[in-house]
Structures are given as structure tokens and as C-alpha cells.
Amino acid sequence: MACSQLMAPSLRPGSQVMLEADAKHIALLADLKNAFNTLPRALMLTELFAHPKLAGLWRIMLWIYGTASLLLIFRPDGSLAAWIFSCEGVRQGCVFGSFGFSIATLRLVVQLKVKHPSVLVVAIIDDVTLSGPPKQVCDAFVLFIELCRQNGLIVQNEKCKLLVPTSGVSQELSSFAGAHDLVLAIEEGCVPLLGTVVGRDESKKAAWAADKVASWDGPLRLANTPALSAQIALLLTRQLSTRSTFLARAGTPDSSGPALKFFDVKVCDAVERRHDLQFASPFSKALFQAPMRQGGAGFVPGGDPLSVAAAFVSAMAVTMRFIPKTPLSSIPTGLLTELPSFINLSICLQVLHTAHKFDEKFLPRQVVYFVAIFKKASPKDTAHIQGKITKLLQDAYHTALKEQSSPASKLFSTAASTLSPLPGCVRSRSAVSSSSVIKL
């Protein structure tokens, strides 16, 4: 699942753009029953051995999954209660588990893509999403069920989700579902996808983002628990603040931006309450939000317009590499750039170029050139692009801040970078206990 969470923000725009390409397009999220535990090991090893480039992993995978292993069950007193053989599936917690499942089902997904070229097939481990014209998506789903059955996997129809157009379920979809005895959960507006969300209703996507941010309140409250030392509480809060990066890449500026801006406020409030601080002045707020490499506290805002724009642009840049291999390649660039996702991309590029003069070869201002460049980009070219954009913006802001600050402020900024635990703050002498007060 961790791998899914990392990849989802980069692949989500593809499914989103496919929905935007035609008002009649649908998206179907398939669900496999107990997929990891029921995967035939013989299938996994056979598919693995069919890839000579993976020969370096053959022996260790054969050693782990070539024979059945014992699973032991112990009583509370330590005595052996029972044992069973582990014969099928990949083991939970095994570092090769996700890899083994992916290689076992790769041929299945490729068959699906080849036989239904008009359908966008996005597969991340055991999560498969089909999007495109209704009839073609339904046909592809029926084939997917059959291919899974042939490979010892079961699709749970009742847990699969179908995102329908704003016009609702068509007669064609109803007839098809009835003919194939399919029972699907119907979703309207938007549908969650691997920790992200796709759909046509921006208000519903914004509500989803707000709910996502609200679910982070628990860890924030934990950071304010007196039982935690001030240092641990600070580290925990800083770690929580980085969650906004994922959400910013997973949504659009309009849907995720307001929720992330609200989360930035809650993070700042949590630090102020726990450590008895006040970031009232612009200078102290700048120190709080500046990265640690610049002597700041490292609470880089995720809801700032520039941060949201950088995240969205980077997610779109990664997606461009996959377009030539998808049905989206048949859409002329001129029409592609008129879709909502690309309109958002244009706005974000203008916001970034207004704030900083980026090299056009690195980050083009015009969407047409952006698409042309990143369609041909290598994984290395798109790796860490968000970090590179953010670093350039932070450096420019830091330089401007130093030029605008007074001599006294400059001296304070230099001295603050050597203090702990919070740059820009001075700890009192009583700072030997976990509940000590930090005063600005």
C-alpha cells in the first residue's frame, strides 16, 4: 500500500484527464478478493522466470516462495498451540510481496490494455482502474474478471465502484450490468482513488479534501499531549505538516488548496499552544515556515498558492510521460490543453513564473511547450521536480527577506539558526524539563 500511496498522485491526472476528455466517459475501480493471500505462487514464479532482466531476483524469490512454510500459533504462555502451512499468496510484510504480486499480474494487465486500446488501464499492485467510453470500459471489466478467474483471483463485484457521468446511469450501462449479473457501487461527482480523488464535481472533491485534512486532527492533538516532551512534540508536528505535499499533488488547486491552507493554520496553532509561542510578526512567521537549511523551523506551508501550484505542476509533469502510451495520445495537443486539468496547469504555470523567473527549458510558461517537453522527458528529468521548483522559490524568497530585513533582524536571523530546539526562538534556563516554556 505504501507503494500505491507514492505512485497515486502521479497517475491520478491520467484518469482525471480521461474523464474530462468526454462527458460520457466513466471510471471503474476494480476490487480483488483477498488478492495478496490467494495469488498462486506458481503463477508468480513462472511470470518472474519469464523476465531475464530480473534474473538477479530469481534465487531469492525461489527461496522465499518456492516451498510451503510453517505458520506457528502460540498460546499466551509461549507454548505451541497449532501450525498451518503457508502455500499460496505473498506474505504480509514481505518486502518482495508487492513486487511479486505486480509481476504475477503484469501479463494480465497488458492483455487488458492490448484488447481494449480505447480504455485507460491504470494498475498499481492490486488496484486496477478502467476509464473511458462506457461500453468499452464494461467490456474490459468483463474480460478482467475472466482473466483473473483464469489466474486464480476473484473480483468482488459488490465492492467495485463505478463513477458515472453527471447525467447518471444510462440505459446502456443498466442493460449491460443486468446481462452480466454485475452489482456495482454507483458513485456520482467523484470517487476516491488510492488516497486521491477523481471526478467532475469540484465541490465534492473539495469536501473530500476537507474530510481528509480533518482526519489528521488526531495526531495533531497527540502532539499537544503533556506526556510528550517538547522536542518530540515538535518533531511529530513537523512530520505531520509534510502530509500536505501528498494531498496537493493528489488534487487540483481549487479542490485541495483551501483545505491545505486551513491545515497550515492548525499546524501553526498547535505549535504555538504546545510551546507557548506567538508567530505574530511577518519575520517570525517567515522563520517558522522557512526550511531548516535556511535556519528556519522547517514548517513549509502546503496550502500556500505557490506550494499548491508547484505540487500540481509536478504531478502533471510526471503524467505527461505516460500519455503517449495511453488512449489520450489520440487527442490533439490543441484540444488536450483546453481540458480543465490543463487549464489549471496553465494557471499554475503563470503563478509560478510570476513569482520567479524560471528557465523556460526547465519549466516552460506555455502549456503547449510544457506538454511537448515532458512527453519526451525521462524518469530522471521528472524526478524531484517539485523539490527543485520549491527550492528555487525558497531561495528567492530568502534572498528578498534578507535584503528587506533591518540590520537587527539580520543579526537575529543569523543567531537564531544556531539555537535549538526551534530556530527563531530562545529557550529559558528552565528548559531542562519536557514541559519547559519556549519564549520568542
Summary of the structure (lengths in Angstrom):
residues: 440
radius of gyration: 25.4
end to end distance: 41.7
largest distance: 77.5
contacts: 1361
relative contact order: 0.10
helix: 58%
strand: 12%
